[in-house]
Amino acid sequence: MHITIRGAMGRKVTRREFLGHVGAAAGAAAVGSAGIGLGGGWATAQVSAKIPTTPLKFGYMTFLTGPSAVLGEPMIKGHLLAAEEINAKGGLLGKRQIETIKADEAAGTDANVKELRRMKLSENIDVFGGITSSGNTPALGPVAEELGVLTLFVDGCTDFLFDKAVTNPHFIFRVTNIQSADGATAAIKAARTWKGIRKIAHIHPDYSYGRNAFDHFNIVMDKLVGNVEVVSEAWPKLGTTDFAAHITKTMSSKPDLVFISVWGGDYVALYKQAVGYGMFDKMKTATTLAFGVVPHAIGKDHPDGVIAGVHSNYHFTHAAPGAGEANKEFVAKYFARWKEYPNFQAEGAYVGLYMYKQAVERASKAAGGGWPETDAVIAQLEVATYDGPAGHVYMRKDNHQAYKDCITGLSKATAQYSFPVWDLNSVITIPIKDVTAPANWPKPGQGHNDPTATYNWIKTTWPKASA
C-alpha cells in the first residue's frame, strides 16, 4: 500500500512510523517478468499528403567524449535505437524519417548554447533533445524557449530548470526524474537500511547537481532520522581525476555514512581510489549515481552493500510491476545493437523519442490527419503517459516534467555479470508523489527562499520523526 506523507508541521512520530509513511516498498522484479510491451498498443495515425517527405531533423546533444561520456553517451545510443526502429517502419506517421544531428556536450555550457542556436538557425532542426548535465539545462532551456524549438531534455535533472530558469515552460520538456527525488530516494534508502546514522560526510561535484543532492539528502535525513550532523563536506570540480584529498578529508572526519553524488567517470575514479584507502570499510556509503554509468564501467572491485543510485530512474536488471516484458525486449534489442547493457540515460532517451512519436500520432489524429502543428504536439506531450522499460511515466502539465516512481538498491557482485549489479532483494520503490512537491507548489522567491519547491514542501509538510 502506498501512503503519501501528510501531517501537521512539527508533529512527533516514531522513526518506524515515519519510514512506513514514505511509501517505500521493498522488493524487485527480475528481468523477464510479465508486463506490458513497448509502444503501449498505440495505432499509427493515418498518413496524408500533408506529411512532409523531408526528414524530421532532431538535434541531439550529450557527452560523447571525456569522463562524462561513460554516463552520457548511452543516451544517444538509446535515441538512435528508437529512431532506427521507427524509421524501419516508414518513419513518423509511417512516412517521415528521423534524421539525427549530433553534438558533444563536453564542449562546455557557452559552446553548447551557441551550438543549439546554430542547429536551429543553420540546420533548421525541428526538435532538440538530450543533455546530461544539470549545469547545461538551465542555460539551454531559456534559449530553446526563445528559439521556439520543441525540446525533450532527457536529463540535466536540476530542479533549478523549472523552479528558476524557465518557470512557465512552453517548448521544453524533461523525461527522466527531477533531481530532488534523487537525493530524497538515497536518504530514504539509507534510513531504512542502517540504524544509528548520526554523523554524515558529503562528497559532491561543485555545481548545481551536487548542491541539490546535498540539500535534499540533508533535509530528508533530518526528517527521517533527526539529530544528524554533517561532519565533512568535499566539493571536487567536475572532471576531477585525483580524489585523494577528498577521500582523506572524509575519512578523518570519521562519519557513520558518506553520501556521494559524484557521477560518470569521476565516480569510477573516486571509488577505485577510495577502495585503495579502505574508505568503504570505515563507513556506510550512499550514492545517487554509482550505477548511473554504462554498467560495464564499474569493475568487480566495487564494494558490495553500497546504495548504488541510478538517478532514481532505471537499472536494466530490475523491472517495475507490469514492465517485465517491455524491459526484457528493450534490453535484448539494445544489447544486440550496441553490444552492451543500457543505463538509465539510454532508457530515458529511448522512451523520450517514443513519447514524441506518440504525441505526433495523437495530434495528427485529432486534426484529421497530416503533419500536426508544433503546438498541437506540445498539447499532447503535456498530458502524455507511457509504459516503457522503466515502468509508467507521466508528464505534468504545470512544469513539463516527467515523473515515474523512484528506485534504488544495494550493489552486489554476481556470477552472471562481469560487473556488479543490484541485489534485487534490496531494491526499494518509492512513489514519486511521496518525494516531490505537488503541482503549483510555491517556487523559490514565491514566499520562501529555500533551494527548491520540493525542499520547501518537505520542510513544511513532512512530520519530524523522533529517534
C-alpha positions in Angstrom: 0.0 0.0 0.0 1.3 3.5 -0.9 0.8 6.1 1.8 1.6 9.7 0.9 3.3 11.7 3.5 0.9 14.1 5.3 0.9 15.5 8.7 1.0 18.7 10.8 4.2 20.5 10.8 6.3 19.6 13.9 4.2 16.5 14.9 6.4 13.9 16.6 6.3 10.4 15.3 8.5 7.4 15.8 11.2 6.6 13.3 9.5 3.3 12.4 6.1 5.0 11.9 7.6 7.7 9.7 9.5 5.3 7.5 6.3 3.4 7.0 4.6 6.6 5.8 7.0 7.4 2.9 5.5 4.6 0.9 8.9 2.9 0.2 8.1 -0.7 -0.9 10.9 -3.3 -0.7 11.1 -5.9 -3.4 12.1 -6.2 -7.0 11.1 -8.0 -10.2 13.8 -9.6 -12.3 14.2 -9.0 -16.0 11.7 -11.1 -17.9 8.7 -10.9 -15.6 5.2 -10.4 -17.1 4.5 -6.9 -18.3 3.4 -4.5 -21.0 5.2 -4.5 -24.3 6.8 -1.4 -25.8 4.7 1.0 -27.6 1.6 0.5 -25.5 -0.5 -0.6 -28.4 -0.9 2.9 -29.9 -2.1 2.8 -33.5 -0.2 4.9 -36.1 -2.2 7.9 -37.3 -3.5 7.9 -40.8 -1.0 9.2 -43.4 -2.0 12.0 -45.6 -0.3 14.0 -48.4 0.3 16.8 -46.0 3.0 14.9 -44.2 6.4 16.3 -45.3 8.7 13.9 -47.3 11.8 15.7 -45.9 13.3 14.1 -42.8 12.4 15.4 -39.4 15.7 16.9 -38.1 16.4 16.0 -34.5 19.3 17.9 -32.9 20.9 15.8 -30.2 23.5 16.7 -27.6 25.1 14.7 -24.9 28.6 13.8 -23.7 30.3 11.9 -26.5 33.9 12.4 -25.2 35.6 12.8 -21.8 34.9 11.2 -18.4 31.2 12.1 -18.6 30.7 10.1 -21.7 30.6 6.9 -19.7 27.3 8.1 -18.4 26.1 10.3 -21.2 26.9 8.5 -24.4 24.4 5.7 -23.9 21.8 8.5 -24.2 22.5 8.9 -28.0 22.5 5.1 -28.3 19.0 4.8 -26.8 17.8 7.6 -29.1 19.3 6.1 -32.2 17.9 2.7 -31.4 14.4 4.1 -31.2 14.9 6.2 -34.3 16.1 3.2 -36.3 13.1 1.2 -35.2 10.7 4.0 -36.2 12.4 4.6 -39.5 12.3 0.9 -40.3 8.5 1.1 -40.1 8.4 4.0 -42.5 9.1 6.8 -40.1 6.9 9.1 -38.1 3.2 8.7 -39.2 4.5 5.9 -41.3 6.2 8.3 -43.8 8.6 10.8 -42.3 12.1 9.6 -41.5 14.1 10.9 -38.4 17.5 12.4 -39.1 19.7 12.9 -36.0 22.3 15.6 -35.9 24.7 15.0 -33.0 26.7 17.5 -30.9 29.1 16.9 -28.0 28.0 18.3 -24.7 31.6 18.2 -23.5 32.2 21.5 -25.4 31.0 23.4 -22.3 27.9 25.4 -21.5 28.7 28.5 -23.6 29.6 26.5 -26.6 26.5 24.3 -26.1 24.3 27.4 -26.2 25.9 28.5 -29.4 25.5 25.1 -30.9 21.8 25.0 -30.1 21.4 28.3 -31.8 23.4 27.0 -34.8 21.3 23.9 -35.0 18.1 25.8 -35.1 19.1 28.7 -37.3 21.5 27.0 -39.7 20.5 23.3 -39.6 16.8 24.2 -39.2 16.2 21.4 -36.7 12.6 20.5 -35.8 13.3 19.1 -32.4 16.1 19.3 -29.9 17.0 16.7 -27.3 19.5 15.0 -25.0 21.6 16.8 -22.3 23.2 15.1 -19.3 24.5 17.8 -17.1 22.5 19.9 -14.7 24.9 22.7 -15.4 23.5 22.9 -19.0 19.7 22.7 -18.9 19.2 26.0 -17.1 21.3 27.7 -19.8 19.8 25.9 -22.7 16.2 26.0 -21.6 15.6 29.7 -22.0 17.4 29.7 -25.4 15.1 26.8 -26.6 12.1 28.8 -25.5 13.4 31.9 -27.3 14.1 30.0 -30.5 10.7 28.2 -30.3 12.2 24.8 -30.7 10.4 21.8 -29.2 12.9 20.3 -26.7 13.0 17.0 -25.0 15.7 17.1 -22.3 16.5 13.5 -21.3 18.4 14.5 -18.1 20.1 17.7 -16.9 17.8 17.0 -13.9 18.3 20.0 -11.7 15.1 21.4 -10.1 16.5 24.9 -11.0 15.4 24.4 -14.6 11.7 24.7 -13.9 12.0 26.4 -10.4 14.1 29.3 -11.6 15.3 29.3 -15.2 12.0 28.6 -17.1 9.2 28.8 -14.6 6.4 28.7 -17.3 7.7 26.4 -20.0 6.0 26.1 -23.4 8.5 24.4 -25.7 10.8 22.5 -23.3 10.1 19.2 -21.5 12.2 16.8 -19.5 11.9 13.0 -19.5 13.8 11.5 -16.5 13.2 12.1 -12.8 13.8 15.5 -11.2 16.9 15.7 -9.0 15.2 16.4 -5.7 13.7 13.0 -5.9 17.2 11.6 -6.3 18.6 12.9 -3.0 15.4 12.0 -1.2 15.5 8.5 -2.5 19.1 7.9 -1.3 18.2 9.3 2.1 15.1 7.1 2.5 17.1 4.0 1.5 19.9 4.9 3.9 17.4 5.4 6.8 15.6 2.1 6.0 18.9 0.2 5.7 21.1 1.3 8.6 20.2 2.3 12.1 22.3 4.6 14.2 23.4 7.0 11.4 24.3 10.3 13.1 27.5 11.7 11.5 27.3 12.3 7.7 30.1 13.2 5.3 29.5 14.5 1.8 31.4 14.3 -1.5 29.7 16.2 -4.3 30.6 17.8 -7.6 30.9 21.6 -7.1 27.9 22.8 -9.2 24.1 22.7 -9.2 23.8 18.9 -9.2 26.0 18.5 -6.2 24.3 21.4 -4.3 20.9 19.9 -5.0 22.0 16.5 -3.8 23.5 17.9 -0.6 20.4 19.9 0.3 17.8 17.2 -0.3 19.6 14.4 1.3 20.2 16.5 4.4 16.6 17.7 4.8 15.2 14.2 4.3 17.7 12.7 6.8 16.8 15.4 9.3 13.1 14.4 8.9 13.6 10.7 8.9 16.4 10.3 11.5 16.8 13.6 13.3 19.8 14.7 15.2 22.2 14.2 12.3 25.4 16.1 12.0 27.3 17.0 8.8 31.0 16.3 9.8 32.7 16.9 6.4 32.0 18.5 3.0 34.1 17.8 -0.1 33.4 19.6 -3.3 35.6 18.3 -6.2 35.3 20.1 -9.5 33.6 18.2 -12.3 36.2 16.3 -14.2 38.5 15.7 -11.1 40.8 12.7 -11.5 42.7 12.8 -8.2 40.3 12.4 -5.2 43.0 11.7 -2.6 42.5 14.9 -0.6 38.7 14.5 -0.6 38.9 10.8 0.5 41.4 11.5 3.3 39.3 14.5 4.5 36.2 12.4 4.6 37.9 9.5 6.4 39.5 11.9 9.0 36.0 13.1 10.0 35.0 9.5 11.0 31.4 9.6 9.7 28.9 6.9 10.0 27.9 7.4 6.4 29.3 9.2 3.4 26.8 10.5 0.7 28.3 10.8 -2.8 26.7 12.4 -5.9 29.9 12.4 -8.0 29.0 10.7 -11.3 30.3 9.3 -14.6 34.0 8.8 -15.0 34.5 10.9 -11.9 32.7 8.3 -9.8 34.7 5.5 -11.3 37.9 7.2 -10.4 36.7 8.1 -6.9 35.5 4.6 -6.0 38.7 2.9 -7.2 40.9 5.3 -5.2 38.6 5.0 -2.2 39.0 1.2 -2.3 42.7 1.7 -2.1 42.4 3.9 1.0 39.9 1.4 2.7 37.2 4.1 2.8 34.3 1.8 2.2 35.4 -0.4 5.2 35.2 2.6 7.5 31.7 3.9 6.8 28.4 3.2 5.1 28.1 4.6 1.6 25.0 6.1 -0.2 25.2 7.4 -3.7 22.9 9.0 -6.3 24.7 7.7 -9.4 27.1 4.9 -8.6 25.3 2.7 -11.2 24.3 5.6 -13.4 27.2 4.8 -15.8 27.1 2.2 -18.5 27.1 -1.0 -16.4 30.4 -2.5 -17.6 32.3 0.7 -16.5 32.0 -0.5 -12.9 34.5 -3.2 -12.0 34.3 -6.2 -9.8 36.5 -4.3 -7.3 33.4 -2.1 -6.4 32.3 -2.9 -2.9 29.1 -4.7 -2.1 26.5 -3.1 0.0 26.7 0.4 -1.3 23.5 2.3 -2.1 24.1 2.4 -5.8 21.9 5.0 -7.3 20.7 5.3 -10.8 19.3 8.8 -10.6 16.2 7.1 -9.2 15.2 6.0 -12.7 16.2 2.6 -14.1 18.5 -0.4 -13.8 18.4 -3.0 -16.5 18.2 -5.9 -14.1 15.1 -4.6 -12.4 11.6 -4.4 -13.9 8.8 -2.3 -12.4 5.5 -4.1 -11.9 3.9 -4.6 -15.3 7.1 -3.7 -17.2 8.8 -7.0 -17.3 8.2 -7.8 -21.0 8.9 -4.2 -22.1 12.2 -4.2 -20.2 13.2 -7.7 -21.4 12.6 -6.6 -25.0 14.4 -3.3 -24.6 17.5 -4.9 -23.0 17.7 -7.5 -25.7 17.4 -5.1 -28.6 19.8 -2.6 -27.0 22.4 -5.3 -26.4 22.0 -6.7 -29.9 22.6 -3.2 -31.4 25.4 -1.9 -29.1 26.9 -5.0 -27.5 26.5 -3.5 -24.0 23.7 -3.2 -21.5 21.7 0.1 -21.2 21.9 2.6 -18.4 19.1 4.9 -17.3 20.1 7.5 -19.9 19.7 5.0 -22.7 16.2 4.1 -21.4 15.2 7.7 -21.0 16.3 8.7 -24.5 14.5 5.6 -26.0 11.3 6.4 -24.1 11.6 10.1 -24.9 11.5 9.6 -28.6 8.6 7.2 -28.4 6.7 9.7 -26.3 7.3 12.2 -29.0 6.1 9.7 -31.7 3.0 9.1 -29.7 2.3 12.8 -29.3 2.7 13.3 -33.1 0.3 10.5 -33.8 -2.3 11.7 -31.4 -2.1 15.3 -32.6 -2.4 14.1 -36.2 -5.4 12.0 -35.5 -7.1 14.9 -33.6 -6.6 17.1 -36.7 -8.0 14.5 -39.1 -4.6 13.5 -40.5 -1.5 15.2 -41.8 1.5 16.6 -40.0 0.5 18.4 -36.8 1.5 21.9 -35.8 4.1 22.1 -33.0 1.6 23.5 -30.5 -0.7 20.5 -31.2 2.2 18.1 -30.4 3.0 20.1 -27.3 -0.6 19.8 -26.1 -0.3 16.1 -26.4 3.0 15.9 -24.6 1.6 17.9 -21.7 -0.8 15.1 -20.9 1.4 12.2 -22.1 1.8 8.9 -20.3 3.9 6.0 -21.4 4.5 2.5 -20.2 8.1 1.6 -21.1 11.1 -0.4 -19.8 11.3 1.5 -16.5 7.5 1.3 -16.0 4.8 4.0 -16.1 5.9 7.6 -16.9 3.6 10.6 -16.9 4.1 14.2 -17.8 2.9 17.0 -15.6 1.3 19.9 -17.4 2.3 22.6 -14.9 6.0 22.2 -15.3 6.6 19.9 -18.3 8.5 17.4 -16.1 8.0 13.7 -16.5 7.6 11.6 -13.3 7.9 7.9 -12.5 8.3 6.0 -9.3 11.8 6.1 -7.7 14.1 3.1 -7.3 17.5 2.3 -5.8 19.3 -0.7 -4.4 22.5 -2.1 -2.9 25.4 -3.1 -5.0 26.3 -6.8 -5.3 28.8 -8.9 -7.3 27.2 -11.9 -9.0 28.4 -14.7 -11.2 26.0 -13.7 -14.0 27.8 -10.4 -15.0 31.4 -9.2 -15.1 30.4 -6.1 -13.2 28.3 -5.6 -10.0 24.6 -5.2 -10.3 21.8 -4.7 -7.7 20.9 -7.1 -5.0 17.3 -7.4 -6.2 16.2 -8.3 -2.7 17.4 -4.9 -1.6 15.6 -2.7 -4.2 13.0 -0.3 -2.9 10.4 1.6 -4.9 9.1 4.9 -3.7 6.0 6.5 -5.2 7.2 9.7 -6.9 4.4 11.7 -5.4 5.9 11.0 -1.9 9.2 12.7 -2.6 8.3 15.6 -5.0 6.4 18.8 -4.4 2.8 18.7 -5.8 1.8 20.7 -8.8 2.0 24.5 -8.4 3.8 24.4 -5.0 5.5 27.8 -4.5 8.9 28.0 -6.1 11.9 29.8 -4.6 11.1 33.5 -4.3 7.4 32.8 -4.0 7.0 33.2 -0.2 10.2 31.3 0.6 13.9 31.3 -0.2 14.5 27.6 0.1 16.7 25.9 -2.6 13.7 24.3 -4.4 10.0 23.9 -4.2 10.4 20.3 -3.1 12.8 21.3 -0.3 10.2 23.7 1.0 7.5 21.2 0.7 9.5 18.6 2.7 10.5 21.2 5.3 7.0 22.5 5.8 4.7 19.4 5.4 6.7 16.3 6.4 6.4 15.4 10.1 9.5 15.5 12.3 10.5 12.0 13.3 11.7 11.2 16.8 14.8 8.9 17.1 
